[in-house]
């Protein structure tokens, strides 16, 4: 196995791709005109709230992070499946090349056997 295809590099690459994908999804879901936490007054009211209410609104104050955390397992699974499909395709191509070369060798062997029979 080459360094490019090692399991550690594949895992690192899949984590990076999943993080980038969830970041894109979170940024697409974040809309300042809809999200009250993007408003400065809403942020100021959250910081001046009591500790009991600030704990309840903590998830609402950062919707992109919660969305990011919800989408991360899906993105990781998607990237993992894509890598498995690529590996399967790669193995299929290698097997096809091996079978092709084996068929070519068998053809040459049959031609040689036919030539020896004809020459006798």
PASE-425839 format. One record per residue: residue in one letter; x, y, z of N, C-alpha, C in turn. Coordinates in steps of 0.2 Angstrom, whole numbers, padded with zeros to 4 digits, always signed. Example, Ala and Ser with C-alpha at 12.3 -4.5 7.8 and 13.67 -1.06 7.14 Angstrom:
// PASE-425839
a+0066-0028+0039+0062-0022+0039+0066-0016+0039/s+0064-0011+0035+0068-0005+0036+0064+0000+0039/
// end
This chain:
// PASE-425839
x+0004-0006+0000+0000+0000+0000+0004+0006+0000/x+0003+0011-0004+0007+0017-0005+0005+0022+0001/x+0009+0027+0002+0008+0032+0007+0002+0036+0005/x+0000+0036-0001-0005+0040-0003-0012+0037-0001/x-0012+0030-0001-0018+0026+0000-0018+0023+0007/x-0014+0025+0011-0014+0022+0018-0020+0024+0022/x-0022+0020+0026-0028+0021+0030-0028+0027+0034/x-0022+0029+0037-0022+0035+0041-0023+0041+0036/x-0020+0041+0030-0021+0047+0026-0028+0047+0023/x-0031+0041+0022-0038+0041+0020-0043+0044+0025/x-0042+0042+0031-0046+0044+0037-0045+0052+0038/x-0039+0054+0037-0038+0061+0038-0041+0065+0033/x-0041+0063+0026-0044+0066+0021-0051+0066+0021/x-0054+0060+0024-0062+0060+0024-0064+0065+0030/x-0060+0065+0035-0062+0070+0040-0062+0077+0038/x-0057+0079+0034-0056+0086+0031-0062+0087+0026/x-0063+0082+0022-0069+0083+0017-0076+0084+0021/x-0077+0080+0026-0083+0080+0030-0084+0087+0033/x-0078+0089+0036-0079+0096+0039-0080+0101+0034/x-0077+0101+0029-0078+0106+0023-0085+0106+0021/x-0088+0100+0020-0095+0099+0018-0100+0102+0023/x-0099+0100+0029-0103+0102+0034-0103+0110+0035/x-0097+0113+0034-0096+0120+0034-0100+0123+0029/x-0100+0120+0023-0103+0123+0017-0111+0122+0018/x-0113+0117+0021-0120+0116+0023-0122+0121+0028/x-0118+0122+0033-0120+0127+0039-0120+0134+0036/x-0115+0136+0032-0115+0142+0029-0121+0143+0024/x-0124+0138+0021-0129+0139+0017-0136+0140+0021/x-0136+0136+0027-0142+0137+0031-0142+0143+0035/x-0137+0146+0036-0137+0153+0040-0139+0158+0035/x-0144+0161+0037-0147+0167+0034-0148+0173+0039/x-0144+0179+0038-0144+0184+0043-0151+0187+0044/x-0155+0187+0039-0162+0191+0040-0167+0186+0043/x-0165+0180+0044-0170+0175+0047-0168+0174+0054/x-0161+0173+0055-0158+0171+0061-0158+0177+0066/x-0162+0176+0072-0162+0182+0076-0155+0183+0080/x-0151+0177+0080-0144+0178+0084-0139+0182+0080/x-0141+0183+0073-0136+0188+0069-0137+0195+0071/x-0143+0197+0074-0145+0204+0075-0141+0206+0081/x-0138+0212+0081-0134+0214+0087-0138+0215+0093/x-0144+0217+0093-0148+0218+0099-0150+0211+0102/x-0151+0206+0097-0153+0200+0100-0147+0197+0104/x-0141+0198+0101-0135+0196+0104-0134+0199+0111/x-0135+0206+0111-0134+0209+0117-0139+0207+0122/x-0145+0205+0120-0150+0203+0125-0149+0196+0128/x-0145+0192+0124-0143+0185+0126-0138+0186+0131/x-0133+0191+0130-0128+0192+0135-0130+0195+0141/x-0135+0199+0141-0138+0202+0147-0143+0197+0151/x-0145+0192+0148-0150+0187+0151-0147+0184+0158/x-0151+0181+0162-0149+0178+0168-0146+0171+0166/x-0142+0168+0170-0138+0162+0169-0143+0156+0167/x-0149+0156+0171-0154+0151+0169-0156+0151+0162/x-0158+0157+0160-0160+0158+0153-0155+0157+0148/x-0149+0159+0149-0143+0159+0145-0141+0152+0143/x-0142+0147+0148-0141+0140+0146-0146+0137+0141/x-0152+0139+0141-0157+0137+0137-0156+0140+0130/x-0154+0146+0129-0153+0149+0123-0146+0148+0120/x-0142+0144+0123-0135+0144+0121-0135+0140+0114/x-0139+0135+0113-0139+0132+0107-0142+0136+0101/x-0147+0140+0103-0150+0145+0098-0145+0151+0096/x-0141+0152+0101-0136+0158+0099-0131+0156+0094/x-0130+0149+0093-0125+0147+0088-0128+0142+0084/x-0133+0143+0079-0136+0138+0075-0131+0135+0070/x-0126+0138+0068-0122+0135+0063-0118+0129+0066/x-0116+0130+0073-0112+0125+0076-0117+0119+0077/x-0123+0120+0079-0127+0114+0081-0129+0111+0074/x-0130+0114+0069-0131+0111+0062-0125+0107+0060/x-0119+0111+0061-0113+0107+0059-0112+0101+0063/x-0114+0101+0069-0113+0095+0073-0118+0089+0071/x-0124+0091+0069-0129+0087+0067-0127+0084+0060/x-0124+0088+0056-0123+0085+0049-0116+0081+0049/x-0112+0082+0054-0105+0079+0053-0106+0071+0052/x-0110+0067+0056-0110+0060+0055-0112+0058+0048/x-0117+0062+0046-0119+0061+0039-0114+0062+0034/x-0111+0067+0034-0105+0069+0030-0100+0064+0030/x-0098+0062+0036-0092+0057+0037-0095+0050+0034/x-0101+0048+0035-0103+0042+0032-0103+0043+0024/x-0105+0049+0021-0105+0050+0014-0098+0049+0011/x-0094+0052+0014-0087+0052+0012-0084+0045+0012/x-0086+0042+0018-0083+0035+0019-0086+0030+0013/x-0092+0031+0012-0095+0027+0006-0092+0029+0000/x-0091+0035-0002-0088+0037-0008-0081+0034-0009/x-0077+0034-0003-0070+0031-0003-0071+0023-0005/x-0076+0020-0001-0076+0013-0002-0078+0011-0010/x-0083+0016-0013-0085+0015-0020-0078+0016-0024/x-0074+0021-0023-0068+0022-0027-0064+0016-0026/x-0063+0013-0020-0058+0008-0019-0061+0002-0023/x-0068+0000-0023-0070-0005-0026-0070-0004-0034/x-0070+0002-0036-0069+0003-0043-0062+0002-0045/x-0057+0004-0041-0050+0003-0042-0049-0005-0042/x-0051-0008-0037-0050-0016-0037-0053-0019-0043/x-0059-0017-0046-0062-0020-0051-0058-0018-0058/x-0055-0012-0058-0051-0011-0064-0044-0015-0064/x-0041-0016-0058-0035-0020-0057-0037-0027-0059/x-0043-0030-0057-0045-0037-0059-0046-0038-0066/x-0049-0032-0069-0050-0033-0076-0044-0033-0080/x-0039-0029-0078-0032-0029-0081-0029-0036-0081/x-0029-0039-0075-0026-0045-0074-0029-0050-0078/x-0036-0050-0079-0040-0055-0083-0038-0054-0090/x-0037-0048-0092-0035-0046-0099-0029-0049-0101/x-0024-0048-0096-0017-0050-0098-0017-0058-0098/x-0021-0061-0093-0021-0068-0093-0024-0071-0099/x-0029-0068-0102-0032-0070-0108-0028-0069-0114/x-0024-0064-0114-0019-0063-0119-0013-0068-0119/x-0011-0070-0113-0006-0076-0112-0009-0082-0115/x-0015-0084-0113-0019-0090-0115-0019-0090-0123/x-0021-0084-0126-0021-0084-0133-0015-0085-0136/x-0009-0082-0134-0003-0084-0136-0001-0091-0136/x-0002-0094-0130-0001-0101-0129-0005-0105-0134/x-0011-0104-0135-0015-0107-0140-0012-0107-0147/x-0010-0101-0149-0007-0100-0155-0001-0104-0156/x+0003-0104-0151+0009-0107-0151+0008-0115-0152/x+0003-0117-0148+0001-0124-0149-0002-0126-0156/x-0006-0122-0158-0008-0123-0165-0003-0123-0170/x+0002-0118-0170+0008-0118-0174+0012-0124-0174/x+0013-0127-0168+0017-0133-0168+0013-0139-0171/x+0007-0139-0170+0003-0145-0173+0003-0144-0181/x+0002-0138-0183+0002-0137-0191+0009-0138-0194/x+0014-0137-0190+0021-0138-0193+0023-0145-0193/x+0020-0149-0189+0022-0156-0189+0020-0160-0195/
// end
